[in-house]
Amino acid sequence: MRLAGAHVLLTGATGTIGVRLAAELARRGARLTLVARTSAPLVALAGPLGAAVVAADLTDTVRLPDVLRSAEDAHGAVDVLLHNAAIETAGPVAEAHPDDVRATMALNLAAPLELTRLTLPTMLARRRGHVVAVSSLAAVATFPGLALYGASKAGLSAAMAGLRLELRATPVRTTTVELGPVHSSMMDRIEDEALAAASFTRARRLGALPVLDPDVVAPAVVRAVEEDRHRLTLPRRVAPLALLTEAPRAVVRAALTGVRAAQVGAAR
Ligand SMILES: NC(=O)c1ccc[n+]([C@@H]2O[C@H](COP(=O)([O-])OP(=O)(O)OC[C@H]3O[C@@H](n4cnc5c(N)ncnc54)[C@H](OP(=O)(O)O)[C@@H]3O)[C@@H](O)[C@H]2O)c1
């Protein structure tokens, strides 16, 4: 997807990775709608970028049509839907509050699916669009203390794999980003939780999981969208691990070769 002039709806825009994604996208000439709950940082971020803002709690799924409508009022049809908002909800499942379970699934999984469902008909009608999900290596291999977060991200990655197949006969593209730990306030909060922290300490000792620089992550994500890559795994050294989860999906894709793709776009 050529980003110059494209309308990108970016959720989680004020977080560690979101602010960098917003800057990187603006540098490429994208027109931005930035979404998060808290207005003040959103407005401060948007000003210099000439971006529109929508302050909304994405766990409130009945509000999602309004979020999309506000974005379209500001910049017209959405070309790139970039699902980046998430909460980490670290801690043992046995100690989780029911609100944590609900909020994690609502923000990390239900909201991206619902926003995608709302946005796709226009993308298909215009024969132009790109859906991007910032998922996690926790979708591939989850540490203790991150079971809820991992479950939500595994759902998101699985949904993106299915979506990719549904859209294969259309010009609408998908990119799934699976990130390892990033220097960020989210990672700091995860490391405050004893069970998850112990696992990350072990992984660090083994040199298995270097912590990523968000200034490196954001341009890599934007490049993956520009290049229509369906998957980006960072750090690259764990890409073989991610390939293991890709294997059954590749088998399904191969098995479906020759099977007429669902006429998702063609019917419109
Ligand atoms: N940081 C990491 O180590 C890491 C590793 C792997 C994957 N990731 C993924 O990368 C993405 C970005 O992570 P990050 O570290 O930048 O997160 P972050 O700094 O915690 O930022 C989260 C963003 O989401 C917004 N948000 C939170 N709850 C929301 C809600 N209910 N409704 C709407 N917006 C909400 C926050 O703004 P408000 O609070 O104002 O709403 C903020 O803009 C996430 O999908 C995360 O899972 C991160």
The ligand as a Gaussian input file, in Angstrom:
#p B3LYP/6-31G(d) Opt

LIG

0 1
 N        5.473000      -3.087000      24.436000
 C        5.811000      -4.342000      24.164000
 O        6.784000      -4.886000      24.722000
 C        5.040000      -5.120000      23.147000
 C        5.481000      -6.413000      22.766000
 C        4.748000      -7.127000      21.830000
 C        3.606000      -6.571000      21.267000
 N        3.213000      -5.316000      21.661000
 C        1.990000      -4.776000      21.086000
 O        2.255000      -3.491000      20.530000
 C        1.086000      -2.676000      20.618000
 C        1.440000      -1.340000      21.232000
 O        2.037000      -1.560000      22.506000
 P        2.603000      -0.348000      23.392000
 O        3.736000      -0.881000      24.199000
 O        2.836000       0.858000      22.550000
 O        1.351000      -0.104000      24.378000
 P        1.077000       1.117000      25.360000
 O        2.243000       2.041000      25.436000
 O        0.553000       0.532000      26.635000
 O       -0.097000       1.931000      24.630000
 C       -1.408000       1.463000      24.592000
 C       -2.238000       2.417000      23.751000
 O       -3.582000       1.907000      23.680000
 C       -4.478000       2.892000      24.203000
 N       -5.553000       2.192000      24.909000
 C       -5.454000       1.458000      26.050000
 N       -6.657000       1.021000      26.430000
 C       -7.532000       1.471000      25.496000
 C       -8.944000       1.357000      25.338000
 N       -9.707000       0.667000      26.217000
 N       -9.539000       1.953000      24.271000
 C       -8.794000       2.665000      23.386000
 N       -7.460000       2.795000      23.477000
 C       -6.844000       2.215000      24.529000
 C       -3.620000       3.761000      25.129000
 O       -4.144000       5.085000      25.318000
 P       -5.226000       5.391000      26.491000
 O       -4.710000       4.736000      27.731000
 O       -5.313000       6.879000      26.558000
 O       -6.494000       4.797000      26.008000
 C       -2.332000       3.812000      24.325000
 O       -2.480000       4.747000      23.268000
 C        0.075000      -3.489000      21.436000
 O       -0.820000      -4.140000      20.576000
 C        0.928000      -4.506000      22.149000
 O        0.207000      -5.666000      22.499000
 C        3.899000      -4.585000      22.572000

